[in-house]
């Protein structure tokens, strides 16, 4: 195992890891320097914005083949034996390793895989997601389901990105399109209205009831979402002011139809948690230039569930 055990001050150690990796690992150094050349544009909706980032280095993720045959044919790039020799990590809670993501969206971008090779499944790992959020209070922790943007669905992992970069964070703080529904066992439950994405948000300061209600919601989504190894979910979690915030974003489709079209009609957009958090990642400049407000509405409508599905699940947990 490369790297070291995580000390108490994890945030400081992560910063040191980034400094060392950008000094010693050429690929990471080039790609993080390249973030200076990304382009951002803002597309406004009623009361909120969606950002679009042109980031050509993300083509590996956006175009990743995740069908069983493709996964079987390639070595797992999250297993230690297959990672580049230059890629070092911080061992975390004897189960995970914190790695610098070599194809970043933000200037600090972590991938957090398990030490052992196991499938991308959130149910047994949600409690750990909360622990990571508390240990890294300056970061938002991300989970992409195996059919929801994870480019390595064969190896369990989270991602972590610095807070205050995604519009959903500010929108939740300001309660833009976000409506308080009720409080139960110390957990506040919110839903979102006319926000393009249908979301259930949980907020509270104790992990046990958060885990309990997550399991309840997971079970309900498993009944109404397309069948698979787990219900299709993207999750964004952070810890702030002694409080956890968990955004659960269910979906019914991995990629929109424009992804598979040819020629001018194609839009190489494969939404994952950061996209659903309000920053659409476009690895091709032509897509960045041509994407419109109507395209964004269409993409989110295709991949997301409807309001009735959200209300059904919320009613079940009251």
Secondary structure as GFF3:
##gff-version 3
##sequence-region A 1 318
A	DSSP	beta_strand	4	5	.	.	.	ID=ss1
A	DSSP	alpha_helix	10	24	.	.	.	ID=ss2
A	DSSP	alpha_helix	26	33	.	.	.	ID=ss3
A	DSSP	three_ten_helix	34	37	.	.	.	ID=ss4
A	DSSP	beta_strand	39	44	.	.	.	ID=ss5
A	DSSP	beta_strand	49	54	.	.	.	ID=ss6
A	DSSP	three_ten_helix	56	58	.	.	.	ID=ss7
A	DSSP	alpha_helix	59	62	.	.	.	ID=ss8
A	DSSP	alpha_helix	68	73	.	.	.	ID=ss9
A	DSSP	three_ten_helix	80	82	.	.	.	ID=ss10
A	DSSP	beta_strand	89	92	.	.	.	ID=ss11
A	DSSP	beta_strand	96	100	.	.	.	ID=ss12
A	DSSP	beta_strand	109	114	.	.	.	ID=ss13
A	DSSP	three_ten_helix	123	125	.	.	.	ID=ss14
A	DSSP	alpha_helix	126	135	.	.	.	ID=ss15
A	DSSP	beta_strand	139	144	.	.	.	ID=ss16
A	DSSP	beta_strand	157	162	.	.	.	ID=ss17
A	DSSP	alpha_helix	167	173	.	.	.	ID=ss18
A	DSSP	beta_strand	178	184	.	.	.	ID=ss19
A	DSSP	beta_strand	187	192	.	.	.	ID=ss20
A	DSSP	beta_strand	200	204	.	.	.	ID=ss21
A	DSSP	alpha_helix	207	224	.	.	.	ID=ss22
A	DSSP	beta_strand	233	240	.	.	.	ID=ss23
A	DSSP	beta_strand	243	250	.	.	.	ID=ss24
A	DSSP	three_ten_helix	257	260	.	.	.	ID=ss25
A	DSSP	three_ten_helix	263	265	.	.	.	ID=ss26
A	DSSP	alpha_helix	273	276	.	.	.	ID=ss27
A	DSSP	beta_strand	279	282	.	.	.	ID=ss28
A	DSSP	alpha_helix	285	290	.	.	.	ID=ss29
A	DSSP	alpha_helix	293	303	.	.	.	ID=ss30
A	DSSP	alpha_helix	307	317	.	.	.	ID=ss31
###
